[in-house]
Amino acid sequence: MMKLSNSSLVLSLSLLLGGCGFFFGEPEGEQPAELVSFDEQVSFTRLWRAGVGNGQGDTYNNLRPAIDAAAIYAAANNGQVRAFDPENGSRLWQNNLEEEITGGVGMGNDYLFVGTANASLIALDKNTGELVWQSDTSSEVLSVPAVEGNTVVVQAIDGSLAAYDARSGERIWIYENTVPALTIRGTSSPLIVGNAVLAAFDNGVMVSVALNNGTLNWDTRIAIPTGRSEIERLTDVDANLFLDGASVLVPTLHGYLSMLDINTGQIQWRVEESSLVGVSTGFGNIYLVDERGHVKAYRRGAQNPEVWNNDQLDLRQISAPVSFNNYVAVGDFEGYIHLLSQVDGSFVGRYRLGSGGLRSIQSRNGILYAYGNRGDLVALRVEGE
């Protein structure tokens, strides 16, 4: 699916959308790689399993649960929002909103935040699930709202970035950015660092604006359109930004994996890559999944930065990588979780959540939480040999 940024019109294209579902320009007839066998070195114990509505829904959404010590909070495209005990999976509360949820879940203080296809931002009491307020946004929200103190910031598909009072829903400011007419369905999510909001847009520009009033601190072009066709010239930034000390990591489609100074916007390091699904770090490496689903490790700042490259998940619509313990975890379109060694990228474990696909994995306190595209929410303990 693709969207026109300043309209609610969504165009269907007969393309296989790979990486975060999308790949471009591949020879007709290519098929996802078959899974290879390997010597499994870890075991999975399922701690609990729960269901959350229709999960990601029928369009491309990436609804990511929020987790704290008290609960794991998950939203489904059909409006269900549920809270579960992270230890045993028992349901703490639920709210069935009469909205199509497309963005979230954001969390801060006593509130949860989700965005909708009908251009609204909704706040819920995170302890009870009760509706606190609902405010209009400039367009559909596909991002995860970011929260700091009493301010929540949300990015919409038309390129706008807006801040709201987290207690009342009153809009404080809006920063508007022009995005290309044709982009992939999806947006990056804003990141709040101190008094700055970092955001990246589908025109290949990243900005820092002041949290209190939305004034521009800096802007940096992180990707430049190249190629002859409109598809080749896409420079979307749909991956979530990843904070790494005083730097931020951001990948782009048909561009670069870049590391920027959060205070100045200066590009400190970059490598030519094309990705839509985010990065993580561990063992001194940066882990990235490219648009074909190859899982890669890079050493920042090195003259020859690639450490390893696992290409055995080619075209399997691989999720963003998650590093934990000694492993990197990714999900695929058949619902498998693949565990790779952080040392050399070899497979060490595999677990199948279900057949509906998987693009949301998180780790907390050594536990993996996987949210399947059809609404299965699972907590897994992973133990090595």
N, C-alpha and C positions, 0 to 999 in steps of 0.2 A: 504494500500500500504506500501511496505517497500523498502528501498534503499540499495544498496551496496555502501559503503562510497567512495571508490576510483574508481567508475565507473559510467557511465550514465545509467546503467541497473537498471530498477525498476521492482521488482517482485510483482505480485498480489497474495495475500493470501486470502483464503476463511474464513476470520475472520471478525466478526463485530468489527470495530475499534471504541471504545467508550471512554469516558473522553474527550480528544480532538478528539474524534472519536474512541478511541480504548479501548476494554477491552479484557482480556485474561482469559482463563481457566474457564469460566462460564459454567454451565450445558447447554447442547443443548436445544434450544426451549425457552429460557428466552426472554421475551418481554419488551419493554420500559414501564414504569409505565404510567397508565392513569392519566390524570390531575384531581386533586381533587377540589371540589368547596370550596369557603371560602367567608367570609364577606370582600368585597373590601373596603379598607380604603383610597385609593388614586384614583385620576382621571388622565387620560392622555389627553393632547391636542396636536394633531399633528400640528406643525408649518409649516412644508413643507416636500415635498417628491421629490426625483430626482432619475435618473437612471444612472448607470455607467457600460456600456458594459455588459459582462457576469459575473461580480462579481468575486467570488473566482474561477470559472472555474470548470472543471470536476474532477481534482485531488485535494488532500488535500493541500490547501494553506490557509494562514491566513493573507490576505492583509488588513492591518489596516490603515485607513485614518490618515493623520496628520492634526492638527488643530492649528491655531493661531488666533489672533484678526481679521486678514484681510480675512481669507478664511478657508474652509475645503477642503483638497486635497485628492482625492481618485483615486486609480488605479484598473483596472480590469485585469484579467488573459489574456484577448485577446488583451491587449496593449493599451486600452484607459486610459488616465489620464485626470482628470477633476478637476477644481477648482470651488467652489460654495461660494456664500455669506452666512456666517453662520446665518445671521438674517432671510433671506427670501428664501434662496435656489436658487437664480438666478445664472445661469452659468456665470462665469467670463471668462473662457477660456477652451479649450480642445486641446489635442494632441493625435493623434492615432498613437502610435508607432508600427512598424512592428516587434514586439517582444512578446514573451510569458512571461509576468511579473509574478514572483513567490515570490518576496520579496519586502517589503516596506509598507508604504511610510516613508522614513527618511527625516528630514528637518533640515536645519541649514543655518543661514545667508540668502542669497538670492537664495538658491538652494533647490531642491527636489531630492531625490535619490531613485531609484528602482533597484532591482536585477532581473535577468532573468534566465530562464531554460537553455539558451544557454551559461551560464557562462560569464555574463557581468554585469557591474555596469553602470548605466545611470544617468547622472545629467541633470536636467531641470531647467530653470529659473523659480522660483516660481511665479513671477509676470506676466509672459507671457506664460509659458508652453513650450517655445522653447528649443530645444535640445542644451545643452552646450558642453557635451562630452560623450563618451562611451569608457569604458576600460574593458579589459579582467580580469576575476577572475579565480581562480584555478578550480572551479566547479560550479554547479548550486547554486543559492542563494535563500534561503527560509526565511532568517532573515530580520529584519528591520535595515537598516544601521544607525549607530550612528554618530553624528556630534558634534564636538567641535572646535570652531574657524575655521581655514582653513583646518581641517583634518576630513575625513570621514573614518569610520572603518566598515568593513563588514565581516560577518562570513559565510563561505560556507559549503556545506554538507560534504566535505571531511575532515573537522576538521580544516581547515586553517582559520586564522584571519589575515586580511590585512588592511593596512592603505593607503589612497590615498590623494593627494592634492585635496581639494574640488574645487579649481579653474581650475585646468588643467587636472585632472584625472591621473596624474603620480603616480605610486605606490611608497610609501615611505619605507615600510617594510612589511614583512610577517612573521607570527608566525605559525609554523606547529605543529599539534597535531594528534596523531594516534587515530582513532575511530574504534569501532568494525566493522567487515565485515557486520553484519546484525543489522540494526537499524530501528526504525520507521521513516517514512517520516516526516521530520521536524527538525528544530534546534532552539535553544535559540537565542536571539538577544543580541549583546554586549551592555554594558552600560559604558559610560565614566563618571568618577568622578575625577575632577581635572586633574592631569597628569597620571591617571591610566585608563586602559581599563579592565573591568571585563568581563569574558566570561566563559561559562560552556559548556561542551561537552558531547557527548553521551557515553563516556567511564566512566562517573561518576566523572570527574575531573573538578574543577573550577580553573581559573588562574587570576592573575592580571599581566598585562604587561604595560611597560611605553608607554605613548601615543606618545612620540617624536621619539622613536627608536625601540619599540617592545621587549625590553629586559625583561626577566621574573623578576617580583617582588616576587611573591609567587605562589605556587600551593597547592591545598587542595583536597583530595579525599572526595567527599560528598556522594558517593554511592558505594557499593561493590556488584558485581554480586553474586547472590545466586540462588538456585533452580537446578532442574535436566535438564530441557529443555532449549533450546536456548531462547525461549520466556520468560520463568521465569527469565532468567538471564539478560534480558534487563535492562539497567540503564539509559535510555535516559533522557536528560534534554532538553525539547522542549519548556518549559514555559519561558516567558520573566522574567528577573531578576527584583526584586522590591527593590528600594532603600528606606531604613527606617532609617533616620538619618545617623549615622556612621556605619550602618550595612546594609547588603544586604540579602534579603530573596530569597531562591531558592528551589523549589520542584523538586523531581526526580520521575521517574517511578520505582516502586518496591524498593523504598529506603526511603528517609526522606524528610520532610520539614525542612530545615536548615537555621539558621541565622548565618552569618559570619561577623567578623570584616573586614571592607573594607581595612584597612591598613596592617593587618597581615595575614588575611585568617583564623584566629583561629575560630573554631566553638564555638559560644557562647550559642547556644540552638538548640535543634532539637527534632522532634517528628516523630515517624514512620508513614509514609504516602506514598501513591502512586498517583502521579498526573502529568499531562502533560500540564495543561492549565493556570498556573499562580496563583498569589495571589493578594490581596489588603489589606489595613488596615483601621481601623476606630473604634471609641469608645474604643480604647485601645486593640482591637482584631486584629488578623490576620485571614482573610477569605480565604478559600481554597475550590476548587472543586476536589474531588478525582476521581479516574479512573472510578467509577461507576456513577458519576454525583451527588454524595451527597455533599451538600453545608455545610461547617463546619466553626465554629469560634473557634479559639484557643487564649488563653492568654499566651503570651510569658513568659518564665521563671517560670511559675507556676508548682507546683508539680502535680496537676491534671489539665492539660492545656485546655482540651476541655470544651468550654462554652456552645455550642449547636451544634446540628447535624440535618439538614433537609434532610431526605432520600426519600422524596416524588417525586423526579425527577430522580429516579433510571433508569439508562441506556438511558436517553434522550439526550445524547451527549451534555452535558452542557458546555458553554463557560467559559472563565476566569471571575471571579467575579469583579464587579466594585462597589466600595462604594461611595455614594454621599448622601448629606443631612442625613437622618436617615435610609437610605436603602442600601441594596445590590442588584445589578441587575445582572442577568445572562440570556443568551439566550439558545434556544434549537433547536433540529433538525427539528421541525415543524414550526420554525419561531416565537415562543413566547418569549416575554420578561417577566421574572418573577421578581417581586420585593419582597424582604424579609426584615423583620425588623432586624436591626442590634442588637436589644436587645435580641431577643429570636429565630430568624430564621423563624418565622411564615410568611406565605404569606400575603401580604397587597395589592398587585396589579398585574395585568396581562394585556399585550397588544400583539396582534398578528400583526407582521410586514408583514408576507406572508408565503407561504407554502414551500419555498425553503430552510429553515434552516437559522440559525443565529449564528455566532461565533465571531462577532466584535461589542462591545459596548464600548462607551467612554462617559465621562461626562466633561462638561466645563461650568462654570458659571451657574450651576444648570440646564443645558439642557442636555438631553441624545441624543447622536448621534449613531444610530444603522445602520450597514452596512450589509444587508442581503447577503446570499451566491449567490443569483442570480442577485445582482447588485442594489437592492433597498437601497437608502440612505435616512434616515428619521431623522428629528429633532423633539424631543418630550419634552414638558414641563410636569412635574409631580407635582401635588398639593395634599397634604394630607387633610383629613377631619378636 
